[in-house]
Amino acid sequence: MEKESHGLIIGISIGVVIGVLLAITAFVCFRRYHRRRPQIGNSSSRRAATVPIRANGVDTCTVLSDSSIGTESPKSIQNGMSLWLGSVRKSNVVSASGILEYSYKDLQRATYNFTTLIGQGAYGSVYKAQMSTGEMVAVKVLATDSKQGEKEFQTEVSLLGRLHHRNLVNLVGYCAEKGQHMLIYVYMSRGSLASHLYDEKLEPLRWDLRVQIALDVARGLEYLHDGAVPSVVHRDIKSSNILLDQSMRARVADFGLSREEMVSKHASNIRGTFGYLDPEYISTRSFTKKSDVYSFGVLLFELIAGKNPLQGLSEYIELAAMTTDGKGGWEEIADSRLDGKYDLQELNEVSALAYKCVNRAPKKRPSMRDSVQVLSRIIKSRHERKRHTHSSSATTEEVTINVEQLDHRSPTSGHQRVESIDSTADSCEV
């Protein structure tokens, strides 16, 4: 009996010791885990909480730049581990990290101490950055007094973490250090649409390119409205926010003012660019998908006329509309830089679509899906006309060749017929 009690005591003691050891181990692991959790922002300011990012933040099916991504020493938001893309395969980083956080020093080095300025605005400055692999990205450094601010910075990072489409500018990463907020994008080598419309040093955009750019923008907006879940309203569509890649394909940029549709549609302050703003939004402070449609209509007229809202584009449109039947007669507003080199039917069709988009009544405006269908049909019809013209010219050329061959053979046959007649005559005489 005494031996049994001793064995019981020993067993209980061993169990207690094992339990204590397990508890200590769990506590140590818990503390290490929390110490390694990454933080956004520097030690002097913790008010920028972790930005909600989708786990798979980079779409491997999307072209991230004109070539491929080049990176320095990005820090993963998801696991806090320092990943060096120079030594780790890109696919592994993409699957493990999502949207990447870059250090200030990496971006300082990539921009040659922020001396490679390629653009500037109220939001701050944009720099061209060359990464260690030689690849190019664009770094937007938000001004400390920027209207875009920290809230818009977090909005853009969180939205672009889940939005991926070939007609949206892809976010490669971000930096939030030393009181600075930076966004790292795909480098769009041809710059903004606005520069190609208004910079006299650049070659004027051909008409076919303008229609293709309009379709690219429409597809990007259609994805935001109908493809994203929840849907997104951009709220700042304008020519300077449309960027062009090496192949002159357009992508929608600058999502700082964008809002998910499930968020309250009412805004206390009017945000956006005057001239592109929906009159309904200005009067009611309520923005919808149709607000983007209105801005897209202004952009279409900008592509047609080569004028921006600050140059009296709205008055120009209204005057032209008074002399048209809504479907034709828009050639008088065509951009003089086109030098008459456009298809009149296409110009009237695009103008008619634009005029519907800027209708004062939002309900009468087409959806972006409708706009995509109209523009796609215009381009498809153009290709069909070209094929028809090509086949017709080929048939004409074939007929011409056959006629020439007949003409070439006819003198010989005629000569043979003459000889035959002469021979018959000679035989008769004989």
Secondary structure, 3 states (H helix, E strand, C coil): CHHHHHHHHHHHHHHHHHHHHHHHHHHHHHHHHHHHCCCCCCCCCCCCCCCCCCCCCCCCCCCCCCCCCCCCCCEECCCCCECCCCCCCHHHHHHHHCCEECCHHHHHHHCCCCCCEEEEECCEEEEEEECCCCCEEEEEEECCCCCCHHHHHHHHHHHHCCCCCCCECCEEEEEEECCEEEEEEECCCCCEHHHHHHCCCCCCCCHHHHHHHHHHHHHHHHHHHHHCCCCEECCCCCHHHEEECCCCCEEECCCCCCEECCCCCECCCCCCCCCCCCHHHHHHCECCHHHHHHHHHHHHHHHHHCCCHHHCHHHHHHHHHHCCCCCCCHHHHCCHHHCCCCCHHHHHHHHHHHHHHCCCCHHHCCCHHHHHHHHHHHHHHHHHHHHHHHHHHHHHHHHHHHHHHHHHHHHHHHHHHHHHHHHHHHHHHC
